[in-house]
Amino acid sequence: MKNTLFSLFALGAALSVQPAMAEDGLELFKSKPCAACHAIDAKLVGPALKEVAAKNAGVAGAADTLAGHIKNGTQGNWGPIPMPANPVTDDEAKTLATWVLSLK
């Protein structure tokens, strides 16, 4: 009985974290320069964030790679226009990357 209750509690806690992470990621996205070039569903200067999530679905280490691209910038992954480095901390970059990869 204890194992069942503990499992249900752990599952409930895990499910409650997902919406909070999504909300935190969205708010962070809106507070940084990301939205000047990216939209969630449509290509602007850069790709739609859902396209980024789809391209990286199931790729090992995608969150760390994407966090590095967000923080340090990148070029050539989505065409000739470079993505500049962004004023984010390592933790913010990881939060943004994890959020982007959660988009469907």
RAMO-V662687 format. One record per residue. N is the residue number from 1. RES is the residue in three letters. PSI is psi in radians with two decimals (none if undefined). Layout:
{{N RES PSI} {N RES PSI}}
//
This chain:
{{1 MET -0.74} {2 LYS -0.73} {3 ASN -0.70} {4 THR -0.80} {5 LEU -0.74} {6 PHE -0.75} {7 SER -0.76} {8 LEU -0.70} {9 PHE -0.79} {10 ALA -0.72} {11 LEU -0.77} {12 GLY -0.72} {13 ALA -0.74} {14 ALA -0.72} {15 LEU -0.55} {16 SER -0.39} {17 VAL -0.61} {18 GLN -0.92} {19 PRO -0.63} {20 ALA -0.74} {21 MET -0.73} {22 ALA -0.74} {23 GLU -0.76} {24 ASP -0.73} {25 GLY -0.77} {26 LEU -0.79} {27 GLU -0.70} {28 LEU -0.77} {29 PHE -0.80} {30 LYS -0.47} {31 SER -0.15} {32 LYS 2.97} {33 PRO -0.01} {34 CYS -0.74} {35 ALA -0.19} {36 ALA -0.49} {37 CYS -0.28} {38 HIS 2.55} {39 ALA 2.86} {40 ILE -0.78} {41 ASP -0.14} {42 ALA 2.58} {43 LYS 2.32} {44 LEU -2.04} {45 VAL -0.75} {46 GLY 3.08} {47 PRO 2.77} {48 ALA 2.50} {49 LEU -0.54} {50 LYS -0.55} {51 GLU -0.71} {52 VAL -0.77} {53 ALA -0.77} {54 ALA -0.73} {55 LYS -0.55} {56 ASN 0.08} {57 ALA 2.22} {58 GLY 0.06} {59 VAL 2.15} {60 ALA 2.32} {61 GLY 0.21} {62 ALA -0.67} {63 ALA -0.74} {64 ASP -0.72} {65 THR -0.83} {66 LEU -0.69} {67 ALA -0.70} {68 GLY -0.70} {69 HIS -0.70} {70 ILE -0.82} {71 LYS -0.77} {72 ASN -0.17} {73 GLY 2.95} {74 THR 2.92} {75 GLN 2.48} {76 GLY -0.13} {77 ASN -0.52} {78 TRP 0.35} {79 GLY -2.99} {80 PRO -0.28} {81 ILE 2.12} {82 PRO 2.63} {83 MET 2.10} {84 PRO 2.83} {85 ALA 2.62} {86 ASN 2.58} {87 PRO 1.30} {88 VAL 2.69} {89 THR 2.97} {90 ASP -0.74} {91 ASP -0.72} {92 GLU -0.73} {93 ALA -0.73} {94 LYS -0.71} {95 THR -0.81} {96 LEU -0.79} {97 ALA -0.79} {98 THR -0.72} {99 TRP -0.83} {100 VAL -0.78} {101 LEU -0.30} {102 SER -0.18} {103 LEU 2.47} {104 LYS none}}
//
